[in-house]
């Protein structure tokens, strides 16, 4: 029996064996290609680096930088911050009294003193004639004693009225011919009554008062009092009241003023000129030149005004150049950078 021979596959159809080393090489190539494809989405992360650098640059460029010709064209000028020491101040309200009150009190005392001197002299003469041929009758003697007593009581009442009106520790100390009292009665000096909030001064009497108009003009100076003493309480305004003598001022009788007096220990700081202060977004600012041509807007506290500006205890060093001319130009350029081209 003849055996059946099965056909053998041709060499073209026979699978080609892959060597192990080549298989490993192909696997590595595929992995490398997959890694390259996976790296493509990471390009936005690489692009974020310049954005961060841009953010740092904008943070470092706060303020306004100008060239020399721009500074001259804008008329920008600076003034070194002046070092100063100031004590915190409390603020009250003051009223300039009319001289009629003082003049009337002085006139009452002068008249009562004259009557008291006359009746007292008459009483002494009457007593000196007692037992002599020229002695006065008993009725006349008693009348002289009564009149002297009445006049002495009238003088004491006039003095107590003045003390109740103008205080017991007034600088004339009972000398009603004192130059201080005469100047007040004539209107040469002004008598001011100032009232401060309860608890703001404790039990002390201020050594001086600083007085200024309710709406002071730019650069207007305050007026400093010569002497201060306690005043009776003001029924219309709760607080502690004081009298002060004011000389050489342009205040009017009956005018209301602001009164300030120091409280507590003094602290170190600088004076920011009033011409340097700007208001923006409800805050007070000034521009400081931290390096040539670069101006930084700095917030300041205006709760301590002075005759020359504002006392600032933090944020500005003594001698720092503060912009006192054309500060508004810098604010316009900072808020609206497009205005730099105008």
TANOR-V905474 format. One record per helix or strand of 3 or more residues. SS is the DSSP state (A for helix, B for strand). FROM is the first residue (numbers start at 1). TO is the last residue. Records with the same first field share a line. If there is no record, write none. Layout:
SS=FROM-TO ; FROM-TO
This chain:
A=20-60 ; 68-74 ; 99-128 ; 138-166 ; 179-186 ; 274-276 ; 327-335 ; 337-341
B=77-80 ; 82-96 ; 190-196 ; 210-213 ; 228-230 ; 240-246 ; 256-273 ; 278-280 ; 283-291 ; 294-299 ; 309-312 ; 321-325
